[in-house]
């Protein structure tokens, strides 16, 4: 009994520390974002979290535990579903409650969603329909091509977002007038450098704690008799906490453009950086890697992309659209438990 209580207190302590690390990461990311401006600022947090997430996935793959070949698939698919439905839905819902209606540049968000749809199809759907190998697997040459294609698409998107069409990802003029951060004096170079270092430390703590909490999560999932994929969902949620919190804060401040940049950017980075790296490691070390998702998950994913396209089509959102995305997210969670 005493041992159980000590374990419970330890888990609670890790949870509180995790929340503190999330708040710290968001604060330091916002300092950097204020210095660099949009859309570079939102890239900082999404790419930082994704790089550490890649390290976590590779470490678990190299450990070779049972089911390690599905870790990358579960993490990437969970990230896509959490971002498209959970984070975007919550941002639109919370912002809609406070501001009734919010505006954003649909040119940029539609472009991001188009790239994300192509990437997700290449990685998560194609393994199920190719005939060179049975089941949800690629051949080595197919895996290499899928990784290169994903990285090329992500590189093209970054060029589009930060160089050729940067204005598509900037707040509208009316929103700039309402945003006090636009007019506030930017932080010094020293403060920005310190924030960058502390951001990396905070993110490392977030992912480290997520990994430390995963055995407790796995034990809870096993005790509940839930499918093993639920562990991947729980870990993805923990890793996405900083981005999700930052995105919701921006939406509450009537900066939906920043929210969508952050949310969609994190989903794109999750595939565009994770899959090429994981594919290279799997090929080099001859590790098993299964990326194909079930027909149930394909249906949920394409429903999410279709509704997402409708939501982002006109450049304005209301609370109702947020409700639709959140209901799809809860459907995804429920069917993960009861497939």
N, C-alpha and C positions, 0 to 999 in steps of 0.2 A: 504493500500500500504506500509506504514511504517512497519507494523507488518510482512508483507511478506518479506520485505528486511531484517529485523532483523533476521527472521528465516533462510533465505538463508545464511546470513553471519555466523550464528551460525553453520549451517551444514558444510560450507566451513572450519570454524575453527576446527570443530571436525575431518574433513577429513585430514587437515594438521597435526593435533596432532596424528592422526592414523598413518600416514606415518612416522612421527618421532618415534613413539613407535615401529613400525615394524623394522626400521633401527637399533634402540637401541637393540631390541630383537636379531636380527641377529648378531650384533657385540658381545654381551655378550655370545651368544651360540657358536660363533666361538672361543672365548677365552677359554671356557670350553672344546670345541672339541680339541683345540690345546694341552690342558693339559692332557686330558684323552686318546687322540688318537682314531683312527677308530677301530671298528664301534661304540664305545660308544658315541663319540661326536655327531653323527647324531641322536642317540636315545634321547639325552637330549631335543632337540627342539621339536621333534615329540611327545614325551610322555607328555612334559609340556603343549603344545597346546591342546592335546587331553583331558587331565585331566580338563583343564579349559572349554573346549567345552562341556564335560560331565556335568559340573556344570551348564552351560548355558541351556542345553537341559532339565535337571531335573527341574530347576527353572521355565521354561516355561510350562512343563508338570504339575507341582504342582499348577501353577496358574489357570489351567483348562480353558484357553480361547478356543474359537471355533477352531477346527482343531488341538488341541494340541496332539491328538493321532497319528498324522502323522509327527510330528516334528522330531522325531528320525529317521524315515524312510527317509524323505527328506534330512536330514543333512548327513546321512551315504551314501546314494546313490550319492548325489551331491559330497561328498568328493571323493568317488571312481572314478567318472567320471572326476572330475577336476584334480585329481592326475594322473590317467593313461593316459589321453589324453592331458589335458591342461599343467600341470607342466612338465611331461616327454617329451611331444611334443615340448614345448618351449625350454627346456634344450638341446634337441638334435638339434633343429633348430638353436638356437643361437650359440651353440658350433660348429655345422657344418659350419656355416658361417665363423667363425674365424679360425677353425683348420682343416677343410675339412673332416677329419675322426677321430673318437675318439674310444678308447678301454676301456673295463671294464671286470670284472670277471662274465661271464654268469652263472657259477655254482650257485652263490649266488642269482643273480637277478631272475633266473628261479625258484629257490626254493621259493623265496618270492612271486612271481606271482602265483605259484601253491597253496600256502597257502591262498592267497587273493581270488583266484577263489573259493576255497572250502568254505571259510567263507561267502563270498557274496552270494553264492548259498544257504547255510543253512539259512541265515537271510532274504534275500530279495526275494528269489524265492520259497522256500518250503512252505511259508504260502499260496501261490496261488494254490498249488497242493494238499495240505492235505485236507481231507474230514471231519475231526471231527468238524470243524467250517466253516461257510460260509465266502466267501470273503477273504480279505487279512490279516486274524487274525490267531494267534496260540491259542490253549488251554493253560491253565496255565502250565500244565506239559510239553507241547511242547516248550513253551517259556523258561521255566527253563532249559530244556535240550539244547536248541539252545544257550542260554547264557553260560552254562557250556562248551559246545563244542567249542564255539568261544574263550573263555578264555583259554581253554586247548591248542588249536591250536596256539594261540598267545604266550603262555608260552613256547611251544615246539619250536616255531620259534626263540624266544629270546635266548633260550639255544643253538640252532643251530648256531645263528649268533654271539653270544658273547663268547661261550665256546668251543663247539665241532668242529666247522668249521669256526672259526673266520677269517681264511686266505681267505675264499671265498668273504669276504666283504672288504678286504684291497686293495688299489691301486696296480697295477702291478709294478714290479721293475723299469721299464722304466719310468713310471709316477712319481714314488717316486723321481727319480733323477731330474725330471723337476720341482718338487714342492718345492718351497723355504720354505714353512711352515714345511716340514718334518725336515729340517736341522736347523731351527731357534730355539733359546732357548725357552723352555716352560715358561709360566707365573708362578709367585710364588703362593704358597698356599693361601696367603691373597688375591691376585688379583683374583684368581679363585673363592674364596668364595664370594667376593663382586660381581663378575659377575653373580654368581648363584642367589644371592638375587635380583640383578637388572633385571635379566632375568625374574624372576617370576613377578616382578612389571610391567615390560614392557608388558608381555603376558596378565596380568590382565587388563592393560589399553587397549590393543588391543581388547580383548573380550568385555570389558565394553563399549568401543566406538562402537563396532559392534552392541551391544544390543541397545545402545542409538540411533544409526542411523537406526535401523530396522523399527521404525514407519514411518520415512521419505521414506524409501525404499518401505514399504508396501503401503503407500499412493500413491507413484509413480506407483507401479504395478497396484493398483486398478484403478487409473486414466487412465492408458494405456489399461485397460481391459484384462490384461495378467492373466494366471492361478496363483493360490496362491502358487504353488510350486516354482515359480520364486523367492519368498522371501527367501525360504530355500537355493536356489542356491547363491543368493547375499550374504547372511550371511556366508555361507560356504566359499565363495571366500575371504571375509574379514578376517575370522579366519585363513585361509590358507596363507594369505599374507606373514608372516614371513618365513614359510617353503619354499614357492614358490620363494621368493626373494633370499633366501640363496642357494637354489638348482640351480637357473639360474646363480648366481655368480660363483658357483663352476664349472658349465659347461663351462662358459666363460674362466675360469682359467685352462681348460683342465683337470678337476677333475670330469669326468662324474660318476665315481664310487661313489663318495660322493653324487652327485646329485640323483642317483638312490637309494642309501641307504636311503636318506632323504625322497624322494618322496614315495617309496613303504612302507617304515617304517611308515610314517604318515597314509597311507591308512589302513595298518594292525592294527595300534593302534586305529584308528577311530572305527573299528569294534570290535577288541579284547578287548578293554577297555570300549567303550561306551555301546555296547549292553548288556554285563553282568550286568553293573551297572543300566542301564535303565530298564532292565527286572526285576531285583530285586526290584527296586522302584515301578514298575508297579504292581508286584505281591503283595508286602507288603501293599501298599496303595489302592489296588484294582482299579487302573487307567486303562482306555482303552488304548490299544497300537496296532496300525496296522503297520505291517512291509512289507507286500507284495507289489511289484511293478507291473506296468502294463506290458502287452505283448510288447508294444512299447519300454519301458525302458529295458526289458529283452533282446530284440534284440540288442539294442545299447550297453548294458553291455557286452554281450558275443562277439559282434563284437570287442569291445575294448580289451577284454582278448585275443581273437584270434590274432589280429594284434599285441598286446603287446608281445605275445609269439613269433611271427615271428621276431619282432624287437630285442628281447633279446636273440634270439637263438644262434647267432654266436659270440657274444662278441665284435662286432664293429658296429658303427652307422654312417650314413651319413645324410646330410640335408634332403634328400627325405623322410626318415622315420619320421623325425620331422614334415614335411609337412602333411603326411598321418594322424598322430595323431592329429595335429591341426585342420585338416578338419573335422575329426570325432567329435572333441570337439565343433566346430562351428555348426555341424549338431545337436548335442545334445542340444546346447543352442537354436537353431532355433526351433526344435521340442518341446522344453519346452514351447516356446512362442506360437507355432502353432501346437498343438498336433493332 
